[in-house]
Amino acid sequence: MSNKNTDKVSEFEKMKKVIMSCVAGNALEWYDFAIYGCFTTIISKLFFPPGDEFAQLIATLGAFAAGLIARPIGAIMFGYIGDVVGRKKAIVISIYMMAIPTALMGFLPTYAQIGGWAGASLILARIVQGLALGGGFTGTIVFLYEHSSADKKATYSCWAPFSLVSGFVLGTFVAACITFLCTEQQLESYGWRIAFILSFIGTFVAEYVKNKLEDPKEFLETQKKEEAVPAAKKEGLLGNLFKNHWKGLTLITMTDVLTACGYFLLSVFFMPYFEKCVGFGRQDAIVIQSINMVLFAAFIVFGGWTADKVGRKRQMLISTILTGVLAYPAFIFLSSGVFINAVLGQMLLIFLFSMYWSVIPAAICSMLPTKVRLIGVSIAHNFAMAAFGAYAPTLAFWMIEHTGNNTVIPWVLFAVSSALTTIALFAWKEGKNY
């Protein structure tokens, strides 16, 4: 076997352990988003004042958004830990901070038991989870990116969004099993709680990452160079970031607009949309979502592989433009009330979005130098998620309620976010640090 082939094998063996650990840890963090989305209608009944069901749904999605708004604070906290102390340390802490509050949500008392404190406790748990997510996902992105070779950046770093979607697949599968095994009364009484309590498994993953993985060589070399710089000449991490790399922050934020809006519409919005607006029962809605979440994960891995072959920027541009153009006919199709149409319509949106999103980790990590990469990517990415994604499902439902139009409003959100991202991609010079 040639040296080149031997190097490829050794890189794959190294990356296999890194990928498996990161996928497991990140998947369990995002598992919560799936079960929250699947049980949104139940949580809305149990944790907020009875009466107007639509108002309860809006309040529950607002609690979801509160966690996303906390993400920029978590981004600063975990970005600092990751760039100063170590990438691995940031990932381990974030997994603990996600797994434990999610499990505790399974024990929260309801509105009937403690009144308004039920909604407040739910929001508090979401905020702690949001802080963890501020560094967990971006920590995984940077960890995979820096461990991979230059010609495989998209191929390997796409496993970060894969892990996110696989967490949704796992969560949706668990929710589906519980839904099919429980009666409606059992589901509202204790069934939904089981799904949250299971997330405690994430603490075991955190221990594995802590004991088995090492920080990337690229990061360790940068740390050594920084240690050699006299203290008097060192700039503060945040000061350096905003003074010297504001262009990179802006570009990452704008490139991530479609990520933020599109992802939460596809993952959180569709379950209640199929139930409330299209007329499917909960079981049908979960089956549709489950089918497409599995395909979502597969499309992401495919998209990461193709991007390293055909060009990362080219693939992202094609997919963002097509997402904006084809979102409306896809919504018309999936809103017809026919099961197979709903599956195919959502599948089209997911495929187009996957071809763009699978390249996002490699794209945004390449925009900043190593010494400010994690904090910069964390701040910009999480700001985009909070500003453009947090209230996307809530805004979509509010606009549907006030206009009576089930299809145009969600399409507009896809079209606008696709347009903004396309502009940012045209401005991006691939391979350049900003």
N, C-alpha and C positions, 0 to 999 in steps of 0.2 A: 504494500500500500504506500502511495507517495506521501511526502510530508504534508502536502496540501490537503489530501483526504484525511490524514491522521489529525490535522488541526481541526478540520470540520467535525470529525467524530468527537474529539475532546471538547470542543465548544458545545456541541449538542448535549453531551453528557453533563457538562457543567450547567447549562441552561435548563436542562430537564428538572433538576432539583430546585433551581431558583423559580422556574415557572410554576411547578406544582405547589410550592410553599406559598407563593404570592397569590395564585389563583384561589387556593383554599382560604387564606386569610381574608382576602378582599371579597370573595364570594359570600362569606358568612356576614361580613359587614353589610353587604347590599341585599342579602336575604331579607332583612327587615323591611326594605322598601317594597318588596313583592308582597309580603303578607299584610303589610299596612294597606297597600292598594287593593288586594283581594278582599279584605275585611273592612274596607272603608265604610260601606253602608251599615254594617253592624256596629262599628266603633262610633259612628255618628249618632246612632240611637242611644248607646249606652253612656256616652261621656258628655253629651250636651243636652240642653233643655228640650223636653218633648214639645211637639207642636208641628212646626213647619219642617218637613223632611228635607226640603232643598236648603233651608238655612242651616240645618244640622250638617248636611254634606259640605257646604261651603266652610263651616267652622272646622270640620275635620281636615279638610284640605288646607285650611289656614294653619292648623297645628303642624301639618306636614311641612308647609312652607317655612314655619318658624325655625325648624331644624336646618333648612337650607340657608337661611339668613345668618345663622351662627357660623356657617362654614368659613367665611373670610377671617373671623377671629381665630378659628382653629388652624387656618392656613398660616397665619403669622406664627402661632405657637409651634406648630409641628414643622413648619419651614425652617424656623430658627434651630430647633432641635436637630433636624436632618442635615442642615448645612454646617452646623458647628460641632455637634456631638457625634452624629452618625446617622446614615440612612436607615440602618436596621433598627436602631433605637426608636426612631419615629414611627416605624411601621408597627413594632411590638406594642407600644403604648396605645396607638390608635385602635388596634384590634381589641385590647382590653376595654377601652372606653366605649366601644360600640357593643361588644358582646354582653357586658354586664347590664347596662341600662335597658337593652332590648329584652333580655330575660326578665328583668324586673317589671317591664310593662305588662307581662302576663299575670302579675299579681295586683295591678292597680284597682282600687275600688271605683265603682261606677257613680254616675250622677245621682241615681236613686239612693245610694249609700251615703255620699258625702257632699252632694250638691255641686256647686260651682268649682270646688276644689278638685273634682275629677278632671275637668277640662284643663285646669291649671297644672295638675301633676302630669297629664299627658304631654302638654306643651313643654314642661321642664325636661322630661325624658327625651323629647325630640331635640331640644337644644343641646343637651349633652352629646347625643348621637351626632348632631350637626358639627360640633366641635371636633369629634373624632374623624368624621368624614372630611373635614378641612385638610387633614394631612394624610389620611389613609389611602385614598385613591391616587392622589398625586405622588405620594411616597412610593407606591407600587409602580406607577408609570416611570419615575426617574430610576428606580432600582433596576427594572428590567432594561430600560434604555441604556444605562451605563454598563450593565453586564454584557450587552450584546455587541457583536462586531459591526463595523461601519456599514457593511453591505446587507446586514440583516436587522437593521434597527426597527423597521416596520413589522417584519416577520415575527420578531420576539416581543416587542413592546405592545403589539396588539392583544397580547394575552391579558393585559390590564383591563381593557374594556370587555374582553371575553369573560374575565372573572366576574365583572360586574353583572353581565347578563346571565352568567351561569348561576349567580346568586339569586337572580330573579326566577330562573328556571326552577331552582331548588325550592324557593319560597312558594312559587305558584303550584308546584307539584305537591308540596306539603299541604297547602291550602285546599287544593283539589281533593286530596285524600280525606282530609278532615271534613270537607263539605259533603262528600259522597257517603261518608260513614256516620255522620251525625244528622239528627233531625234538626229542623230550624230552631226549635227550642233549646236543644242541646248545644247547638252551634253558638247561640247568643249567650247561653249560660256559662259554658266552660270551653267549648271546642276551639274558639279563636285564640284562647289563652295558651293552649298547648303549643301552637306554632311559634309564639314569642319565647316561651320558656326554653324551647329547644336550642335557641341561639347561644346558650351558655357553652356549647361545644367549642365556640370560637376561642375560649381561653386556652384550650389545649393546643390549638394551632399557633397561638401567640408564643407558647412555650417552645414549640418546635422551631419556629423562626429564630427565636432568641438563642437557642442552643446549637443550631445546625448551619445557619447561613452566615456569610461574611459580607462586609461592605464592599462595593465595587472597587476595582483597582484604580479606575479613573478618579474616583472621589478620594481615595487614600493618598494618591500622588498629589492631588491638588491641596489636600490638607498639609502635607509635608512642605510644599512650596509656601503656603501661607504662614506656617510656623517659622520659616526662615526670614519673613519680613519683619523688620523692627516694629515694635509696638507703636512708636510715634508716627509711623507712616501708614498704619492700618486705618481704614475707614470702617465705621459701623456697618453692619450687614444691611440694615434697612436704608441707611443713608446712601450707601454705595448703590443699592438696587434702584432707588428712585432717582438718584442724581445721574447715574451713568447708563441705566438700562430701561428708562421709561418707554423708549420705542418698542423694546421687546415685550414689555408688559401690555402695552396698548395693542400690539399685534396679536398676542396670545388671546387677549380678551375678545377681540373682534373675530378672530378665527373660531373661537369657541361659542359664538352666539347660537349657531345651529345646534351644536352639541347640547347646550343648556335647554333651549326651547323644545327641540325635536325629541330629545331623549325622554323628558318627563311627560310629554304628550303621549309618546309611544308606550311608556311603561306604566304610568300612573293614571292617565286620563282615560284610556280605552276600556278598562274594566267597568267603572261606573257609567261610561258613555254607552256601552253596549246594553247595560241594564236599564238605564234611565231614559235614554234618547232613542235607541234602536228597538228596544222591546224584548231583548233576549233574557231568559232566566239566568240566575247566577251560575248554574252548572254549565250552560252553553257558553256563557261569557268566559268562564275559567278555562274551558276546553280550547276556545279560540285563542285566548291569550297564551296558553301553554304551548300549543302548536307553534305559534309564531315566536315565542321566546326561545325555543329550541333551535329554530331556524336562524334566529338573530345571532346566537352564539356561533353557529357554523359559518354564517356569512362574514362575521368579523374576522375569523381565522383566515378565511379565503381572501378577504380584502387586504389583510396585512401582507400575505404572500404575494398577491398580484402587484401591490404598490411598490415593492422592491424590484419588481420586474419591469413594470411599464412607466414608473415615475410617480413619486408621491404627490407632488403638486398637481400633475395632470389628472390623476385619478380623483383627487379631492374636488377639483374644479368641475369635472364632468358630473360627479354625483350630486354636488350642491345645486347646480343648475337644473338637473333633471328632477331633483326633489321639489324645488319650487314650482316647476312647470306641471309635474304629474300628480302633485298632492290633491288638487281639486277633483279630478276624475277618480282618483283612488277613494276619496271620501264619499263621493256619490255612490260608488260601487259598494263599499263596505256598509253604507247606511241603508241599503235596500231592504234589510230584514231577512235576507236569505243567508243561511249559515255559511255555505261555501263561498258566497260573495264576500262576506265579512272576513273570512280567512284569507282569501286572495288579495283583497284590497289592502288589508293591514300588512300582508306579506310584501307587497310591492313597496310600500313606504319603508318597511324595515330593511329590505334589500338595498334600496338607494341610499338610505341613511348609513347603513353598515359600511358601504364602500368609502364613505367619507370618514366616518368615526373611527374605523380601524386604523387610519393613518394619523389621527390626532395626536396620540402619544409621541410618536417619532417627530412629528412636525413641531409641536410646541416645545419639546425638550431641546430641539436643535436651535431654538431662537435665543437661548441664554447660555452664558458660559457656566462651567461646572460649579464655581465657587458661590454663585447666587441662584443656581438652577432650581433647587427644591423650593426655596422660599418664594422665588419669582413665579414659577409655574403654579405653586399652590395659591398664592394671592390672586394672580390673574384668572386662573381657571375657576376658583371658587367665587370670585367677584362676578364672573360671567354667569355662573350657575345661580347665584343669588339674584342678580339683576334681571336676567333673561329667562331663567328656568323656574325659579321658586314658585311664582304665581301663574305660570303658564296654564296648568290644569284648572286652577281657580278662575282665572280670567276667561278661559274658554267656556266654562259652565255658566259664569255670570253673563257673558255675552249671548250665549244660547238662550238663557232664561229671559233676557230683556229684548231679544230680537225675534225669538221663535224660529230661528234658522239653525238647523243642526249641522249643516255642512260647510257653509261659506266661512264662518268664523274660525274653526280650526284650520282650514286651508290658508286663511290669511296669515295666521301665526307661522305656519310652515313657510309660506312664500316670503314674508318679510325677513325672517331669520336667515333663510337661504340667501337672500339678496345681500344682506349685510356681511355674511361670511364670504360670499363670492368676491366682494370688493376687497376684503382683507387678504384673500388668497392671491389676488392679482398684485397686491402691494408687496407680498412676501418674496424675498430672494432666497431660494432654497440653499441651505448650507451655510448661511450667514448668521453669526451671533450678533444680537442687537444690544 
